[in-house]
Amino acid sequence: MKVVVNITLKNGVLDPQGKAIEKALHSLDFNNISNVKTSKQITFDIDKNDKNEVLKQTDAMCKELLANVVIEDYEVII
């Protein structure tokens, strides 16, 4: 199965990279841009056919390694 994990900063957590991108866009005259947020996406294949088992294993991976659950949210798409 193909798995996609989208990881974003939780609301209220500062995103200095997003702010830098927003500032750079403004300097290029894209002044109608605001609230730029950055995220990361991790994709992988997993050799299982049970969707619930894949979700369970991926959730464990996110909590243990892929996401910092203190400051990040994640979404799993199969």
C-alpha positions in Angstrom: 0.0 0.0 0.0 1.1 3.5 -0.7 1.1 5.8 2.4 1.4 9.6 2.5 2.0 11.4 5.8 1.5 15.2 5.8 3.1 16.9 8.8 2.2 20.5 9.7 3.0 22.8 12.6 0.2 23.1 15.2 -1.7 26.3 15.4 0.1 28.9 17.5 3.6 27.4 16.8 5.9 29.9 15.1 6.9 29.1 11.5 10.0 31.1 10.7 10.5 29.4 7.4 7.0 30.3 6.4 7.6 33.9 7.4 10.8 34.0 5.4 9.0 32.7 2.3 6.2 35.2 2.8 8.7 38.0 3.0 10.5 36.8 -0.1 7.3 36.6 -2.0 6.4 40.2 -1.0 9.9 41.4 -2.1 9.0 39.8 -5.5 5.8 41.9 -5.6 3.5 39.0 -4.7 1.9 41.3 -2.1 -1.5 39.5 -2.0 0.1 36.5 -0.2 -0.3 36.0 3.6 -0.2 33.4 6.3 2.4 31.2 4.5 2.9 27.9 6.3 5.4 25.2 5.6 4.9 21.5 6.0 6.6 18.3 5.0 5.3 15.2 3.3 6.7 11.7 3.7 5.6 8.9 1.3 6.4 5.2 1.4 5.1 1.8 0.4 4.2 -0.7 3.1 3.8 -4.4 2.5 0.5 -5.0 4.1 -3.0 -5.4 2.8 -5.0 -4.6 5.9 -5.8 -0.9 5.9 -6.4 -0.7 9.7 -3.1 -2.4 10.3 -1.4 0.1 8.0 -3.0 3.0 9.8 -2.0 1.6 13.2 1.6 1.0 12.2 1.9 4.4 10.5 0.4 6.1 13.5 3.1 4.5 15.7 5.8 5.6 13.2 4.6 9.2 13.4 4.5 9.2 17.2 7.9 7.6 17.6 9.9 9.2 14.8 8.2 11.0 11.9 6.5 13.9 13.7 7.2 15.9 16.8 3.7 15.5 18.3 4.4 18.3 20.8 4.5 20.9 18.1 3.3 19.1 14.9 0.1 17.6 13.7 0.0 14.8 11.1 -2.4 13.3 8.6 -2.2 9.9 7.2 -3.5 9.2 3.7 -3.6 5.6 2.3 
